Amino acid sequence: MAILLHTNIFLRIAQPHSAHSPVAERALDALRFTGETLHITSQNLVEFWAVATRPAMENGLGLTVEQAMGQVLDLKRLFVLLPEAPLQSEWERRVTTYRVSGKNSHDARLVAAMMVHGIGSVLTFNVQDFTRYASITVLDPSLVV
């Protein structure tokens, strides 16, 4: 099964003191053990970069550009980066059909990428943000064994 990783999965791993860090690690290990293919998108990398390079006092990781790029290169090495694809019309369908607004617009774009690339599941700590999409399976890392 192909699974898209939500950005919060690797953001938590990048924060080893977060209570969610070991949960994310265990979920990834369990999914790899069962042979799942773990995917990321360029949007994940942009979202990660934004948080990674934001100062810690502004809820970021406070990484330098060089440190953040090292992390991005690691992510590209560890997970399958989906190729860029035309997502605009699929994204527009998702946001209008599901009446998405605000911050959730970013998640709708991830769902659009899933539809375009035939990926049926997403691993995320923000389960409630994805439950509206009937066409995907939402995996909570704390429930992956």
C-alpha positions in Angstrom: 0.0 0.0 0.0 1.2 3.5 -0.8 1.0 6.0 2.1 1.5 9.7 2.0 3.2 11.2 5.0 1.8 14.4 6.4 4.4 17.0 7.2 3.7 16.8 10.9 5.2 13.3 11.0 8.7 14.3 10.1 8.4 17.6 12.0 7.8 15.6 15.1 10.8 13.4 14.4 12.9 16.5 14.0 11.9 17.5 17.5 13.3 14.6 19.6 11.9 16.1 22.8 8.4 16.1 21.5 6.1 13.4 23.0 5.0 12.7 19.4 8.6 11.9 18.2 8.8 8.3 19.4 5.2 7.7 18.2 6.1 8.9 14.7 9.3 6.8 14.7 7.4 3.7 15.8 4.7 4.2 13.2 7.2 4.6 10.4 9.2 1.5 11.5 6.0 -0.5 11.6 4.9 0.6 8.2 8.3 -0.1 6.7 8.4 -3.5 8.4 5.1 -4.4 6.6 6.5 -3.3 3.3 4.6 -0.1 2.8 5.9 2.6 0.4 6.1 5.9 2.2 5.7 9.0 0.0 6.2 12.8 0.4 5.4 15.7 -1.9 7.2 18.9 -2.7 4.6 20.6 -0.7 5.7 18.6 2.3 9.2 19.9 1.8 8.1 23.5 1.5 6.0 23.2 4.7 8.8 21.5 6.5 11.2 24.3 5.4 8.9 27.0 6.6 8.8 25.5 10.1 12.4 24.3 10.2 13.8 27.8 9.4 11.4 29.7 11.6 12.8 30.8 14.9 12.1 28.5 17.9 10.5 31.4 19.8 7.9 31.6 16.9 7.1 27.9 17.1 9.7 26.9 14.6 12.8 24.6 14.8 15.3 27.5 14.5 17.5 25.7 11.9 19.9 27.5 9.7 19.4 27.3 5.9 22.2 24.7 5.7 20.7 22.6 8.5 17.3 22.7 6.9 18.7 21.7 3.5 20.4 18.8 5.2 17.1 17.7 6.6 15.3 18.1 3.3 18.0 16.0 1.5 17.5 13.3 4.2 13.8 13.3 3.7 14.3 12.9 -0.1 16.6 10.0 0.6 14.4 8.3 3.1 11.0 8.6 1.4 9.7 8.5 -2.2 9.2 12.0 -3.5 6.2 12.1 -5.8 6.8 13.9 -9.0 5.2 17.3 -9.5 1.9 16.9 -11.3 -0.9 19.2 -12.4 -3.0 19.4 -9.2 -4.9 22.6 -9.6 -8.2 21.2 -10.9 -8.2 18.3 -8.4 -7.4 20.7 -5.6 -10.3 23.0 -6.7 -12.6 20.0 -6.8 -11.6 19.1 -3.2 -11.9 22.6 -1.7 -15.3 23.2 -3.3 -16.8 19.7 -2.7 -15.7 19.6 0.9 -16.1 23.3 1.5 -12.5 23.7 2.7 -11.2 27.1 3.9 -8.3 28.5 5.8 -5.3 26.4 6.9 -7.0 23.2 5.7 -6.5 24.3 2.1 -2.9 23.0 2.4 -4.2 19.6 3.4 -6.7 19.6 0.5 -3.7 20.0 -1.8 -2.0 16.9 -0.2 -5.3 15.0 -0.8 -5.3 16.2 -4.4 -1.7 14.9 -4.8 -2.9 11.6 -3.4 -5.7 11.4 -5.9 -3.5 12.2 -8.9 -0.9 9.7 -7.8 -3.3 6.9 -6.7 -2.3 7.0 -3.1 -5.1 5.9 -0.7 -3.8 6.6 2.8 -2.2 9.4 4.7 -0.3 9.1 8.0 -1.0 12.2 10.2 -1.3 13.4 13.7 -4.1 15.7 12.5 -6.6 12.9 11.8 -9.6 15.2 12.2 -8.4 17.4 9.3 -8.6 14.5 6.8 -11.7 12.6 7.9 -13.9 14.7 5.6 -12.3 13.0 2.6 -14.3 9.8 2.0 -11.9 8.6 -0.7 -8.9 8.2 1.6 -7.9 6.2 4.6 -6.5 8.3 7.5 -3.9 6.6 9.7 -3.2 7.8 13.2 0.5 7.2 14.1 -0.4 6.2 17.6 -2.6 3.4 16.3 -0.1 2.0 13.8 1.4 -1.2 15.2 
